[in-house]
Every structure is written in C-alpha cells, then in structure tokens.
Amino acid sequence: MNRDSRAWQEESSWSGARRASVLELLRALDRSPAASNANTREALFVFVDVLTHESLAPEAVVISLKEVLVHAPALQRLEPLLRDQMRAALVSACIDRYFDARSDDLTREISSNDASSGSSRPDVAIRRIQDSREEHPR
C-alpha cells in the first residue's frame, strides 16, 4: 500500500472506532465485496453506525463510504461493470442503514422523553418518526 492510499486511513481527526470500522470493512470486502454477504453487510452496518454516532450527515456518510470503496483492493480487481454494480449495492445498503439507525435513535429519544415526562403519546412519537422519514426519504 503506498503512502497516499494510507493517508486517508490515518486522518488524525478520525476516531479510533472509525479507523477500526474502515479496516474491518476492507477485510470483509476482501472476503466478499457483495452487499448481500452477511459479513460484508455487518461490517458496512458497523461503519455506518460509527459515522452516524459521530453525527455525520447522510451525504458525508455516503462520501466516506465511496472513499473507502475507491481504495478497496477487492473492488479494484473486478471488471468495471461488476465493480459499479457492487459499489451501487453497497451505497444503497449504506443509505438504508443510515436512515434505519436514525429512525431507531429518534424512537429511543422519544421513548426516553415520554418516560421522563411520565406520559406516553404514541401518536406524537409516530408523527415525529414520519416527519423524520419525510425529511430524509430513502
């Protein structure tokens, strides 16, 4: 691996969790670059969850994933058309996971707020989740 390809992995602003998730995603892609592969999907989800936890916007998460994919040796070995299909499937899974994780966070936040206030208003919680999904459609 040359110096330039290592530089993007060693950004000082990156958290240890992000670096670890990138390395695990690269290992999983090396075993199988298919988004349908359970190990690849799990590594992708951890990567997305880490970035979501760091409060990155969906666009930033997708850009970060594409950066990783550009440097993934497993994808570089594929024919261009197959590489593009694999990349598209991984980006699609990334976007799905981002919004699923955000919906889960919002649901937990609403539940926590309801529990602390002593009231449970499922209609309000459902409306807030729907508003969030409309704001960030898949």
C-alpha positions as CSV (number, residue, x, y, z in Angstrom):
1,M,0.0,0.0,0.0
2,N,1.5,3.3,-1.0
3,R,1.7,6.4,1.2
4,D,-1.3,8.2,-0.5
5,S,-3.6,5.2,0.0
6,R,-2.7,5.0,3.7
7,A,-3.1,8.7,4.3
8,W,-6.9,8.6,4.0
9,Q,-7.0,5.9,6.7
10,E,-4.8,7.8,9.1
11,E,-6.6,11.1,9.3
12,S,-5.8,12.4,12.8
13,S,-9.4,13.7,13.1
14,W,-10.8,10.2,12.8
15,S,-11.8,8.4,15.9
16,G,-10.3,5.0,16.7
17,A,-13.8,3.5,16.2
18,R,-13.9,4.9,12.6
19,R,-10.5,3.6,11.8
20,A,-11.4,0.2,13.1
21,S,-14.6,0.1,11.2
22,V,-12.9,1.1,8.0
23,L,-10.3,-1.7,8.4
24,E,-13.0,-4.2,9.2
25,L,-15.0,-3.2,6.2
26,L,-11.9,-3.5,4.0
27,R,-11.3,-7.0,5.4
28,A,-14.9,-8.0,4.8
29,L,-14.8,-6.6,1.2
30,D,-11.7,-8.6,0.6
31,R,-13.6,-11.8,1.6
32,S,-16.6,-10.9,-0.5
33,P,-17.5,-7.5,-2.0
34,A,-21.2,-8.4,-2.3
35,A,-23.6,-6.3,-0.2
36,S,-25.7,-9.4,0.3
37,N,-22.8,-11.2,2.1
38,A,-23.6,-11.3,5.8
39,N,-20.0,-10.4,6.9
40,T,-19.8,-7.6,4.4
41,R,-23.2,-6.3,5.4
42,E,-22.4,-6.4,9.1
43,A,-19.1,-4.6,8.6
44,L,-20.9,-2.0,6.5
45,F,-23.5,-1.5,9.1
46,V,-20.9,-1.0,11.8
47,F,-19.1,1.5,9.6
48,V,-22.4,3.4,9.0
49,D,-23.4,3.3,12.7
50,V,-20.0,4.7,13.8
51,L,-20.3,7.6,11.3
52,T,-24.0,8.2,12.4
53,H,-22.9,8.2,16.0
54,E,-20.3,10.9,15.0
55,S,-23.3,13.0,13.7
56,L,-22.3,12.9,10.1
57,A,-24.9,13.9,7.6
58,P,-26.1,11.2,5.2
59,E,-24.2,12.8,2.3
60,A,-21.0,12.7,4.4
61,V,-21.5,9.1,5.2
62,V,-22.0,8.1,1.6
63,I,-18.9,10.1,0.6
64,S,-16.9,8.4,3.3
65,L,-18.1,5.0,2.1
66,K,-17.2,5.8,-1.5
67,E,-13.8,6.9,-0.4
68,V,-13.3,3.5,1.3
69,L,-14.6,1.7,-1.8
70,V,-12.2,3.6,-4.1
71,H,-9.3,2.3,-2.0
72,A,-10.7,-1.3,-1.6
73,P,-8.4,-3.7,-3.4
74,A,-11.2,-6.3,-3.7
75,L,-13.3,-3.9,-5.8
76,Q,-10.3,-2.9,-8.0
77,R,-9.9,-6.5,-9.1
78,L,-13.4,-6.6,-10.5
79,E,-14.5,-5.8,-14.0
80,P,-15.7,-2.2,-14.3
81,L,-19.4,-3.0,-14.8
82,L,-19.4,-5.5,-11.9
83,R,-17.4,-3.1,-9.7
84,D,-20.0,-0.4,-10.4
85,Q,-22.9,-2.8,-9.5
86,M,-21.2,-3.8,-6.3
87,R,-20.5,-0.2,-5.4
88,A,-24.1,0.8,-6.1
89,A,-25.4,-2.1,-3.9
90,L,-23.1,-1.1,-1.0
91,V,-24.1,2.6,-1.2
92,S,-27.8,1.6,-1.3
93,A,-27.3,-0.6,1.8
94,C,-25.4,2.3,3.4
95,I,-28.2,4.7,2.9
96,D,-30.8,2.2,4.1
97,R,-28.8,1.6,7.3
98,Y,-28.2,5.3,7.9
99,F,-31.9,6.1,7.9
100,D,-32.8,2.9,9.8
101,A,-30.3,3.9,12.5
102,R,-31.6,7.5,12.6
103,S,-35.2,6.2,13.0
104,D,-34.1,3.9,15.8
105,D,-32.3,6.8,17.5
106,L,-35.4,9.0,17.2
107,T,-37.6,6.3,18.5
108,R,-35.3,5.8,21.6
109,E,-35.2,9.6,22.1
110,I,-39.0,9.8,22.0
111,S,-39.4,6.8,24.3
112,S,-36.9,8.3,26.8
113,N,-38.6,11.7,26.7
114,D,-42.0,10.1,27.2
115,A,-40.7,8.0,30.1
116,S,-39.1,11.0,31.8
117,S,-42.2,13.2,31.4
118,G,-44.5,10.4,32.7
119,S,-46.6,10.5,29.5
120,S,-46.8,8.1,26.7
121,R,-48.1,9.6,23.5
122,P,-47.7,7.0,20.7
123,D,-49.4,9.3,18.2
124,V,-46.9,12.0,18.8
125,A,-44.0,9.6,18.5
126,I,-45.3,8.1,15.3
127,R,-45.8,11.6,13.8
128,R,-42.2,12.6,14.7
129,I,-40.8,9.4,13.1
130,Q,-42.9,10.0,10.0
131,D,-41.8,13.6,9.8
132,S,-38.2,12.5,10.1
133,R,-38.6,10.0,7.3
134,E,-40.3,12.6,5.1
135,E,-37.4,14.9,5.8
136,H,-34.9,12.2,4.7
137,P,-36.7,9.9,2.2
138,R,-34.9,6.7,1.1
